[in-house]
């Protein structure tokens, strides 16, 4: 088997592994905060997918996960799944996860560089929170019939939890980079392998 084929197989394995991580992060369930969209640990998985796998592979992991949800597997927090979740108030946030993971990966792995803590934190916040909100809030507003401002105000309750997830994703990403840089793909393509 040639090197490019092995790399492709490794990439697929890593993508599928992160789709599974997203599913596992739904097991603890959701924390309802009074709105239509619950707090979940799965956005942490979205941040990690982008940070570790990079833009395209991170987004691919989220797409695989969402296709399984669409097929009816109860992988979302609270055991939700099926086409109905894509017609509900969470739909925009779920779709936002794809773009969020892409943006996280694009920022964290900018120009093929290895991750550094500040770029990881910025990437996780911009992609994992701001991009997801930018897509999720307008869709939630349209689905619920609430005004955009009211929906945005309600969604602001999620920011403290998202900031904690940004910190957690940054710490996990940097620890993983130091301990096992191969999780990020071919470490020689990302610059110096840390000691």
Secondary structure as UniProt FT lines:
FT   HELIX           3..24
FT   TURN            25..28
FT   HELIX           42..53
FT   HELIX           55..70
FT   TURN            71..72
FT   TURN            77..79
FT   HELIX           83..86
FT   TURN            89..90
FT   HELIX           91..108
FT   HELIX           110..112
FT   HELIX           117..125
FT   HELIX           126..131
FT   HELIX           132..144
FT   HELIX           148..155
FT   HELIX           156..158
FT   HELIX           159..179
FT   HELIX           181..184
FT   HELIX           187..190
//
